Amino acid sequence: MSVTVRVPAKVNVQLAVGAARPDGFHDLANVFLAVGLHDEVTVTPAEELRVTCEGPDAAQVPLDRTNLAARAAIALAERHGLDPAVHVHIAKDIPVAGGMAGGSADGAGALLACDALWGTGSSRAELLDICAELGSDVPFSLVGGAALGTGRGEKLRRLDVGGTFSWVFAMAERGLSTPAVFREFDRLTEGLDVPAPVASEQLLDALAEGDPDLLAAAVSNDLQPAALSLFPALSDTLAAGSAAGALAGLVSGSGPTTAFLASDAGSAARIADALRASGTCRAVRTASGPVPGATVLGA
């Protein structure tokens, strides 16, 4: 028997970042939107825990116990006194090290798949608690849709969305380390008064109304200057997307994927074609959101 779970990527339509806390983390106001790029995580009983991966950039995915999917299996097994002896296979379509929570998605997918495979009957609250232990973005990968993440991003409040938003994602030639981007944020803001992060009411209203023009006027990412400092060529990609007619463009999360909001699916396709022709990125994808979180496809 095996269980397969489909889990989405995310884009941060707002990422407000506070000053570094004593524990090294940062308080966030993180508005997540799940979008239709997915990984599929399949778990099958095995003699011991192992991880395999296929798909774009699969060679960059760690296959040892540092992989969030492996850590998720171990965490659930420990809670229920089980042996995490499963083969976790990841069919990857979410960019790796791209700021779209691909690793977090795999962690949430493996957690839900193992829960179904082992019949642990874990409550949603227990699964979310394990997700929060695994990483700041993992709870949202389980929940999907749209949500405001506070604390370090793990405390979620679901958000109403009044429509579907069309996006174009430009993948960069290399990845960016999330810890490195936060360290650069700390360097750039050293000595400055960093305000406490607060969700934009204008942005929340735009999501609720389903209005892409209103959303475009409100999107923001406090990590973008740090990402551009470490990867200046991303500015060329942002400029190319803007010239192609995007309503707004921003670095997705800690980057280096850049995200462009389009007025509709047709406009997204035209922006994608222009970005491919621009020579400023290695690949381009279109997707819409919100979409559901981690979902069991079959057993």
N, C-alpha and C positions, 0 to 999 in steps of 0.2 A: 504494500500500500504506500502511496505517496500523496502529499498535499501540495498544491500550488497556490500561491498568493500573488496577486497583482498589486503593485504599489507605485504611487505616482511621484513625479518630481515636484518641486515647489519653486515659486518665485516670491521674493520678498517685495511687496509693493511699498512697504515702508520698513526701514530698519533704523530705528533711533537707538543710539548707543550711549550709555552713561560712562562715567569714569571707572577705571579699574577698581574692583573691590579688593579688600584684604586677601580674599581667597584666590585672586588672580582672574576671576570671571568679571563680566560686565553686566550691569542691569540693562535690559533691553525693552523696547516697545517694538515688537516684531510682528508685522502684519503679513501672514502667510496666505498664499493662494496656491492650491494644488492644481497642476496643469497636466495635460494629457500626453506626457512622455512617461513611460513606465518601465520598471524592471519586473521580472517575474522570478520569484524565489520558490524552488521546489525542495521539499525535504522528504527523505526516504530513509527507513531504518537501515543501519549499517553496523559494522563491527566496532567502529570508532568514529569520532567526529572528524569529518573532513569537509573541505569547501572547494568547489570548482566554479569556474566562471567562463562564460562565452559572451561574445558581442563586442561592439566598439570599445577600444581602450581596455579590454579585459586584462591585458598583460600588466596594467598598472594596479590591478586590484590585489590586495594581500590575500593569500589563501591560508594563512595560519590563524591562530586564535586571537590575533588582534583585529581580525575582520569583525565588524559589528554584527553580522549575521551569526557568526560563531559565538560571539559574546552573548547574543540574545538567547541562543539555544542553551548555553551554559547557565545563564541567569535563571531561566525558567526551570531547568532541570534541578538546580540547587534548591529552589523554593519548594519543589515537590518530591525531593528525595529520589530523583531519577538519574539515570546515566544518559548524558547527552550524546548517545551513539547514533548520529544521523549523518547522512550525506546531504549537505546543503549545496544546491546548484543554483547559481545566479545567471539568468539570461538578461544581460545588461543592455539597456537602451538609454538610460539616463547618463549624461556626461560624467566622467570621472574627474574628481577634483575641480569641479566647475561651479561650485556655489549653488547647486540645485538639489542638495541633500541626497545624492545618490547612495552614499554609504548609510545614511540614516534610514533611507527607504528600505535598504536591504535588511537592516536590523529589525525594523518594524515588521517587514514581510516574514522573516524567519521566525520571529516571536509568535505571530499569529498562526503560521503554518505548524510550528511545533505544538502549540496549544491544541490545534485541531488533531494533529497526528497522535499525540499522547492522550488526548481526552482529559486534560487536566481540569477543564471547566473553570478556568480562571475568569474572574469578573473583569469588566472593562476597567474598573479602577485599579485592579492589580496589574493588568497589562500596561496601563498608562504609568503606573509607579515604576515598573521595570524599564519602560521606555525612558523615563526621566533619568534613571540611573545610568543608562547607556549613553545618553547625549542630549544636548539641548534641542536638536531638531527632530529627534526620533518620535516624541509624542505626536507631533503634527503629522508625520508620515503615516501614523496609525489612523488618525482622525480624518485628515483630508478636508476638502471643502475650502472654507476660509476661516481663519481664526487669528485672534490677537494673542501673541505669546509675550508674557511678562516674566519677571525674575530674570533668569538667563535664557529665557525663551520657552521653557518647559511648562509653564503655567498657562493653560489655554482657555480662552473664551471664544466660543463659536461666534461667527459673524454672519449676518444676513447679506446675501448677494442677490441683486435684482435682475441679473442677466448673465450672459456669457461674454468673456473678454478674449480677444484674439491677440496672440503673442508671436513674436519671432525671436529665436534664440541663436546667437552667433557664438560658436565654440572657438576658443583661442588656440593658439599653436602649442601652448603648454599650460600646466596647471598652476594654481596658487595654493599655498598652505594657509588654512584658516588661522592657526595660531600666529603665523608670520604676519598676516594682515592685521590682526588685533594688536600685535606688538608695534607695527608701524602706526596704527591709530594712536596708541599710547605715546609714541615718539612725537607725532605731529601735534598732539594736544597737550604735551607736557607744559606745565606752567599756566595753562588756560583754565578758565572756569567752565567745565563741561556740565551743561544742564542735565537734570534728571530726564530720562527718556519718557516721552508722553505720546500716545497715539494721536494722530491728526484727526480731528472731528470732520474736517473737510474730506479727508480720504475715506473715512468710514461711511460718510453720507454718499460719496460717489459709488462705493461698492454696493450699498443698499439700493441705490437708484439704478445700478447697472449702466451707468453713463461713462463711456470711455474718454470723452473729452474732459469731464470733471475729474476722472481718475488721473488722467495724464497731467493735469495741473497740480496734483497733490503727491505723486510718487516721490520718494526720497530714499537715500541710502547714506548713512553717516560713515560707512566703511568705504565708500567710493573713492574719496581722496587718497586713502591708504592704498587701495588696490591699484589706482593709477600711478601712485608714486613707485610701487614695486614693478608695475607692468605698464610703462607709459604708452606702448603701442595700442592699448585698449582705447585711447582717445580717438585714434583713427577709425576704429570700428564704430564708436559712438557717433562720430561725425558722419560716417557713411550711412548709418541707419537714419539719422536725422535728415540727411539730404534726400533719402529715398522716400520720405513722407511719413515716417513714424510719428505718432502723436507725442511719444516720450521715449527716451532711452535711458537705461541705467545699468550699472553693474549689478548682477544678481547675487545677493548675499555678499560673501567674501570674494566672489569672482573665481576665475576670470571670465566666465560666460557673461555676455551682455544681453540684456532683455529689452525688446522694443514692443511697445504697445501700439496696436493697429486699430483702425476704426472698425474693421470687419475682416472676415476671412479672405476676401478678395484682395483687400489692401495688404494683408499680411503676406499673401503669396507674391505680390509685386515687390514688397520690401525685401523678402527673402531672396528673390532673383537678383535684386540690385546688390545685396550684401555678398552673394556668391561671386558676382562679377567684380566686386571692389578689390579683391585680393587682400583684405584686411583680417580674414579669419579662415579657419581650416574647414569648417562645416557650418551649415545653417539648418535649423529645424523650425517648423511652425507647430503651434499647439494652442489649445484654448482651455479656459478654466472658469469656474472651479470644476473639479472632478472629485469623485469619492476617494477616500483614503484606502488603506490596505483592505483587500477583498479576497476572500477565498474563492478561487475559480473552480476547483474540483478536487476530489479525493479518490 
